[in-house]
Amino acid sequence: MTTTHWAGSADGSQPVVRAGKLKVFLGAAPGVGKTYRMLDEAHRRAARGADVVVGFVQCHRRRHTEARLDGMEAIPLAAHTYRGAMHAELDRAALLSRRPQVVLIDELAHTNVPGSGLHPKRWQDVEDILASGIDVFTTLNVQHLESLSDVVEKITGVPQHETVPDEFVCRADEIELVDLPPEGLRRRLAHGNIYPPERIDASMANYFRTGNLIALRELALLWLAGRVDEALHRYRTEHGIGDVWETRERVVVALTGGPEGETLIRRAARIAGRSAGGELLAVHIARSDGLAAGVSQAALAGQRVLVEQLGGSYHSVVGDEVPTALVDFALVVNATQLVLGTSRRRRLERFLTGRGIGETVVALSEDIDVHMVTHERAGHGRLLPSRRRTLPTSRLIAGPLTGVVLPVLLTLALDRMRGTLNLTSEALLFLVAVVGAACIGGVASALVAALTAALLLNYWFMPPIGEFTMSDPDSVLALVVFAVVAVTVAAAADRSLRLSRRAARATAEAETMSSLAGSIVRGDQTIPALLERTRGTFGMETVELTQEATGRGTGTGARYEHDRVGRPNPALVVAAGPESFLVLRGRTLPSSERRVLAAFAAHVGAAVERARLAEAAAEVEPIKAADRLRTALLRAVGHDLRTPLAGALAAVSSLRTPDVDFSAEDRAELLESAETSLHRLNRLVENLIDLSRLQAGALALDLRPTSLEEVLPAALESLELAAAGVPGVDVQNVETVPALQADPPLLE
């Protein structure tokens, strides 16, 4: 919404109307002074020469507010009749015809009287007025914001039927919070400045309780703080400001998927909780190739749940340079503090590979404070990758043998060709042998091959032949070159093999999860189907869903066994929810497969929870149906209950009238009328009680053949149609209706 003005064009075309400005006076509760503050602002604008009119202001008989209306021009309200009553509403047409510069419109969330205008809501009328180029001052309580109405209802117990979309309020050019401490508001209420005396005690004991007012005030402050924060972010983006503005504490915790994640999250939550309005953000930097080492998706999922339970938000960012991506994210969200775990690498590894992610983040963080949190896994990483994860046993054995045998065979071949090749060519051939051994057996094989080749080359081909001359610089250089080349090639081969296997594992896990997702999409998501799929996917003998974590399989649940006979295996127990566990028996699963198993268990847990919710919904449905029936019955018999009650009251009131001297006959007639009405009322109440007992199963039905002639006369008599001036019911051919199996009193 921009500034209101009219701009005529040089060619005489129609002037261009720009939208008016909207200013909202926001309050936490009725009586904080929103309308009074709006009128104050209107007087200031009028004193500066602005054309200000009152469109609709509700004073609620508050004398101080009414006094501020003196001297202000008001647009007459439009009168509308609805359900026999007159209602005064904002005259939108008269206001647009008057075209002031500023208009005051109170109670933005008000619902218009049906048929009184184009729109059902007042905020929609305000939208049209703004579009016509008129500035609008309006008032709003926080409970009428659409996003907070349910929260306010839980706090106060009062449902909110009139709401305004947050998006409309957020478009306002100005939002001014009219604030008043709870005790000050209660004093204003007690002095009669908000409600008339007859409503003060009830209001202070209910809606205006101190706890309610504190909660509403906090809601208003937090909601407005969020809008201010959005405006600040928009301003920083528009002006290209990358520096950190410490307007509020924002703590970013970096998660790697390792076991230290929960420790870091809790520490970051404590840091964020030290200041009011602190915000916790967790971020995981994912490699774009998806091959980051040490990442457990199951651990990340659990850490995400923990972050959300602590009131934070979880984010995933793709980036190959982890420190740069982490700092960039922190700058974008205007973070003030970063929480990282100390390195899991050992000291020797840090010495060989240089500074790690934490040290790089500290160097790049600029104005952001960085907390390095110690944890139990700090300094317990591996110096070199585990060979068992990369090379099979056959290659671990064949590698060192190749490192010895291949240089020996090459020496025998070159000895027969002595004189045909020079020393340089012979050294290059030995280097090829070293590279071959490195590719087969890894780092250990490369070192063995390099040592063997250097010794053989020195003894057989370097002068003096037949002697070891390790003191010769050429010999030492050859040994060093062989060792460096061997280790470099072996490391490259080892890394390539690890990445390829990790990629293959990631592909297999993705295919497995895709298969599971496909079965769920197709509707194959029952608990037995998921258990059977789990058993088949992981090749287990049995899979059982139980409520016990003992692994004995004695809990309740479905059990699926493969037709295999053998010795009992120890059970693998995986949590599938708060009170559910998967017990698997069969082969031993490696850690890589257990990560996928955790995902399967999560799906089973979700299915169990859905089944519980469905069962609970099925149990509640009869109660809801009975409640609907009871409500409908009460509505239906409401008139029947009032009729005999009114008759009895009229008769008794007549008898108690001191100004009338009734004869004995009249008195007897009135008493008989009262007695008949009370008997009828008693019968209706008994019927309602019988209905409740019938629904509860505490009343036995006396079913017998019942004709309509038996119950219809009494039912029609109870209606008292003639007394009510209603024509009687014409009953014909009742005897032709067959008898029904029914309880006659209840049927009546």
CORZI-V43988 format. One record per backbone hydrogen bond with DSSP energy under -1.0 kcal/mol. NH is the residue of the N-H (numbers start at 1). CO is the residue of the C=O. If there is no record, write none. Layout:
# CORZI-V43988
nh->NH co->CO
nh->NH co->CO
This chain:
# CORZI-V43988
nh->12 co->9
nh->16 co->7
nh->18 co->5
nh->20 co->130
nh->23 co->136
nh->24 co->174
nh->25 co->138
nh->26 co->176
nh->27 co->140
nh->32 co->29
nh->37 co->33
nh->38 co->34
nh->39 co->35
nh->40 co->36
nh->41 co->37
nh->42 co->38
nh->43 co->39
nh->44 co->40
nh->45 co->41
nh->46 co->42
nh->47 co->43
nh->48 co->44
nh->49 co->46
nh->50 co->45
nh->52 co->50
nh->53 co->102
nh->54 co->73
nh->55 co->104
nh->56 co->104
nh->62 co->59
nh->66 co->62
nh->67 co->63
nh->68 co->64
nh->69 co->66
nh->70 co->67
nh->72 co->69
nh->75 co->54
nh->78 co->89
nh->80 co->87
nh->82 co->85
nh->85 co->82
nh->87 co->80
nh->89 co->78
nh->92 co->90
nh->95 co->91
nh->96 co->92
nh->97 co->93
nh->98 co->94
nh->99 co->95
nh->101 co->51
nh->102 co->51
nh->103 co->135
nh->104 co->53
nh->105 co->137
nh->106 co->56
nh->108 co->139
nh->110 co->107
nh->112 co->120
nh->116 co->113
nh->122 co->110
nh->125 co->121
nh->126 co->122
nh->127 co->123
nh->128 co->124
nh->129 co->125
nh->130 co->126
nh->131 co->127
nh->132 co->128
nh->133 co->130
nh->134 co->129
nh->135 co->101
nh->136 co->21
nh->137 co->103
nh->138 co->23
nh->140 co->25
nh->142 co->27
nh->144 co->141
nh->145 co->142
nh->146 co->164
nh->148 co->145
nh->149 co->145
nh->152 co->148
nh->153 co->149
nh->154 co->150
nh->155 co->151
nh->156 co->152
nh->157 co->153
nh->164 co->144
nh->169 co->165
nh->170 co->166
nh->172 co->169
nh->173 co->22
nh->174 co->22
nh->176 co->24
nh->178 co->26
nh->185 co->181
nh->186 co->182
nh->187 co->183
nh->188 co->184
nh->189 co->185
nh->190 co->186
nh->191 co->187
nh->192 co->189
nh->193 co->188
nh->199 co->196
nh->200 co->197
nh->203 co->199
nh->204 co->200
nh->205 co->201
nh->208 co->203
nh->209 co->206
nh->213 co->209
nh->214 co->210
nh->215 co->211
nh->216 co->212
nh->217 co->213
nh->218 co->214
nh->219 co->215
nh->220 co->216
nh->221 co->217
nh->222 co->218
nh->223 co->219
nh->224 co->220
nh->225 co->221
nh->226 co->222
nh->227 co->223
nh->228 co->224
nh->229 co->225
nh->230 co->226
nh->231 co->227
nh->232 co->228
nh->233 co->229
nh->234 co->230
nh->235 co->231
nh->236 co->232
nh->237 co->233
nh->238 co->234
nh->239 co->235
nh->241 co->236
nh->247 co->245
nh->251 co->279
nh->252 co->337
nh->253 co->281
nh->254 co->339
nh->255 co->283
nh->261 co->258
nh->264 co->260
nh->265 co->261
nh->266 co->262
nh->267 co->263
nh->268 co->264
nh->269 co->265
nh->270 co->266
nh->271 co->267
nh->272 co->268
nh->273 co->269
nh->274 co->271
nh->278 co->275
nh->279 co->249
nh->281 co->251
nh->282 co->313
nh->283 co->253
nh->284 co->315
nh->286 co->317
nh->290 co->287
nh->300 co->296
nh->301 co->297
nh->302 co->298
nh->303 co->299
nh->304 co->300
nh->305 co->301
nh->306 co->302
nh->307 co->303
nh->308 co->304
nh->309 co->305
nh->310 co->306
nh->311 co->308
nh->312 co->307
nh->313 co->280
nh->315 co->282
nh->317 co->284
nh->319 co->286
nh->322 co->320
nh->325 co->321
nh->326 co->322
nh->327 co->323
nh->328 co->324
nh->329 co->325
nh->330 co->326
nh->331 co->327
nh->332 co->328
nh->333 co->329
nh->334 co->331
nh->335 co->330
nh->336 co->250
nh->337 co->250
nh->338 co->369
nh->339 co->252
nh->340 co->371
nh->342 co->373
nh->350 co->346
nh->351 co->347
nh->352 co->348
nh->353 co->349
nh->354 co->350
nh->360 co->356
nh->361 co->357
nh->362 co->358
nh->363 co->359
nh->364 co->360
nh->365 co->361
nh->368 co->365
nh->369 co->336
nh->371 co->338
nh->373 co->340
nh->378 co->375
nh->379 co->343
nh->380 co->377
nh->381 co->344
nh->389 co->386
nh->390 co->387
nh->391 co->387
nh->396 co->392
nh->397 co->393
nh->398 co->394
nh->399 co->395
nh->401 co->397
nh->402 co->398
nh->403 co->399
nh->404 co->400
nh->405 co->401
nh->406 co->402
nh->408 co->404
nh->409 co->405
nh->410 co->406
nh->411 co->407
nh->412 co->408
nh->413 co->409
nh->414 co->410
nh->415 co->411
nh->416 co->412
nh->418 co->415
nh->420 co->417
nh->426 co->422
nh->427 co->423
nh->428 co->424
nh->429 co->425
nh->430 co->426
nh->431 co->427
nh->432 co->428
nh->433 co->429
nh->434 co->430
nh->435 co->431
nh->436 co->432
nh->437 co->433
nh->438 co->434
nh->439 co->435
nh->440 co->436
nh->441 co->437
nh->442 co->438
nh->446 co->442
nh->447 co->443
nh->448 co->444
nh->449 co->445
nh->450 co->446
nh->451 co->447
nh->452 co->448
nh->453 co->449
nh->454 co->450
nh->455 co->451
nh->456 co->452
nh->457 co->453
nh->458 co->454
nh->459 co->455
nh->460 co->456
nh->461 co->457
nh->462 co->457
nh->466 co->459
nh->467 co->464
nh->472 co->469
nh->476 co->472
nh->477 co->473
nh->478 co->474
nh->479 co->475
nh->480 co->476
nh->481 co->477
nh->482 co->478
nh->483 co->479
nh->484 co->480
nh->485 co->481
nh->486 co->482
nh->487 co->483
nh->488 co->484
nh->489 co->485
nh->490 co->486
nh->491 co->487
nh->492 co->488
nh->493 co->489
nh->494 co->490
nh->495 co->491
nh->496 co->492
nh->497 co->493
nh->498 co->494
nh->499 co->495
nh->500 co->496
nh->501 co->497
nh->502 co->498
nh->503 co->499
nh->504 co->500
nh->505 co->501
nh->506 co->502
nh->507 co->503
nh->508 co->504
nh->509 co->505
nh->510 co->506
nh->511 co->507
nh->512 co->508
nh->513 co->509
nh->514 co->510
nh->515 co->511
nh->516 co->512
nh->517 co->513
nh->518 co->514
nh->519 co->515
nh->520 co->516
nh->521 co->517
nh->522 co->518
nh->523 co->520
nh->524 co->519
nh->525 co->523
nh->530 co->526
nh->531 co->527
nh->532 co->528
nh->533 co->529
nh->534 co->530
nh->535 co->531
nh->536 co->532
nh->537 co->533
nh->538 co->534
nh->540 co->535
nh->541 co->585
nh->542 co->585
nh->543 co->560
nh->544 co->583
nh->545 co->558
nh->546 co->581
nh->560 co->543
nh->562 co->541
nh->564 co->562
nh->572 co->584
nh->574 co->582
nh->576 co->580
nh->581 co->546
nh->582 co->574
nh->583 co->544
nh->584 co->572
nh->585 co->542
nh->594 co->590
nh->595 co->591
nh->597 co->593
nh->598 co->594
nh->599 co->595
nh->600 co->596
nh->601 co->597
nh->602 co->598
nh->603 co->599
nh->604 co->600
nh->605 co->601
nh->606 co->602
nh->607 co->603
nh->608 co->604
nh->609 co->605
nh->610 co->606
nh->611 co->607
nh->612 co->608
nh->613 co->609
nh->614 co->610
nh->615 co->611
nh->616 co->612
nh->617 co->613
nh->618 co->614
nh->619 co->615
nh->620 co->616
nh->621 co->617
nh->624 co->620
nh->625 co->621
nh->626 co->622
nh->627 co->623
nh->628 co->624
nh->629 co->625
nh->630 co->626
nh->631 co->627
nh->632 co->628
nh->633 co->629
nh->634 co->630
nh->635 co->631
nh->636 co->632
nh->637 co->633
nh->641 co->637
nh->642 co->638
nh->643 co->639
nh->644 co->640
nh->645 co->641
nh->646 co->642
nh->647 co->643
nh->648 co->644
nh->649 co->645
nh->650 co->646
nh->651 co->647
nh->652 co->648
nh->653 co->649
nh->654 co->650
nh->655 co->651
nh->656 co->652
nh->657 co->654
nh->667 co->663
nh->668 co->664
nh->669 co->665
nh->670 co->666
nh->671 co->667
nh->672 co->668
nh->673 co->669
nh->674 co->670
nh->675 co->671
nh->676 co->672
nh->677 co->673
nh->678 co->674
nh->679 co->675
nh->680 co->676
nh->681 co->677
nh->682 co->678
nh->683 co->679
nh->684 co->680
nh->685 co->681
nh->686 co->682
nh->687 co->683
nh->688 co->684
nh->689 co->685
nh->690 co->686
nh->691 co->687
nh->692 co->688
nh->693 co->689
nh->694 co->690
nh->695 co->691
nh->696 co->692
nh->698 co->693
nh->703 co->701
nh->704 co->742
nh->706 co->740
nh->712 co->708
nh->715 co->711
nh->716 co->712
nh->717 co->713
nh->718 co->714
nh->724 co->720
nh->725 co->722
nh->726 co->721
nh->736 co->733
nh->737 co->734
nh->740 co->706
nh->742 co->704
nh->747 co->743
nh->748 co->744
